[in-house]
Amino acid sequence: MSLPWSLVLPHSQTKSRAKIVNQKAWVFYTVCLLTAIFLNRGVRARFPGILGFASNISSSDIISLTNQARQNNGLSGLKYNEALSRAAEEKAHHMFNHDYWAHVAPDGTDPWYFIKAQNYDYIFAGENLARDFNDSHGVLDAWLASPSHRDNVLSGRYSEIGIAVVDGVLDGEQTTLVVQMFGAPVQIASVLPSESAVAISREHSSVAVPSPIVQPKAYPVKVSGPSAESAPFSKQDQSLNIVYDFLTSSGYVLTSSHQSSTRFLNFSLLTKFSSLIFVVFASGGFFLDALVARHWGIRRLSGHTLAHFGLLTIVLVALYYTSAGMIL
């Protein structure tokens, strides 16, 4: 059998598999994969700007998709607020400059610090983060698929929204960071119904912690700052509960112009599609080998073709679900 055919067809006499799917080939594939992984890590560590990340995420699209989801669930749309967008932008810069991915920075700086710095007086506030997504729909789909993030997007407490889409280097890797800030100003929140439950959800804890219930005063009071102390905003004799919801996803460079950002190389997509091509290539090799072996009457005691197909199917599904971005 000539060399080209021996690569893709089983051997009729030795009954061995085609060379592209035999044991030596898999050893070669494994060595190549490990080499690529180590090279990738080395290049990203030494030259973080070389392996770029391309995204087609637009701030205006995020706002439009958010309001569409709210309207589909019987809620009014959120109004764009420039102060919240500036706060979101500052939060994104802070994460890049201090190299962390969390709602609360290692130095204790929380999202409300950035909102307060913009002189935004709020009763209710929330944050969503996203990173490593390729488009705006992927970001919203991930938030809506997460119960806690969905609660933030579809909360009736908020009336305004701010967005920042930022490209940068996080953990030595270029990516796109999306920061979504929600707010309800004091003058607007005063007409909203009070809530009976308060949850503080932070990145480092999955346990809901109740906020103190404060008796109302006879005058409006600002609610802001890291201490998250709350005070009533109306003259009615009722309790006030403040909800602080955090939502995140993945991303990298900050753009306040609300335009999509595109880098020269999307390493995330490159990894995903190259992996998919390899899985399809291996599946095709096993399929052709099994088909020809059956046609030629070649019997193997340890073929395990179905097991190989099952494993490759699992890998395909895993690649599909793990190649998307992250939410926090």
Secondary structure, 3 states (H helix, E strand, C coil): CCHHHHHHCCCCCCCCCCHHHCHHHHHHHHHHHHHHHHHHHHHHHHCCCCCCCCCECCHHHHHHHHHHHHHHCCCCCCEECHHHHHHHHHHHHHHHHHCCCCCCCCCCCCHHHHHHHCCCCEEEEEEEEEEECCEHHHHHHHHHHCHHHHHHHCCCCCCEEEEEEEEEEECCEEEEEEEEEEEEEHHHHCCCCCCCCCCEEECCEEEEECCCCECCCCCCCCECCCCCCCCCCCCCCCCECCCEEECCCECCECECCCCCCCCCCCHHHHHHHHHHHHHHHHHHHHHHHHHHHHHCCCCCCCCCHHHHHHHHHHHHHHHHHHCCCEEC
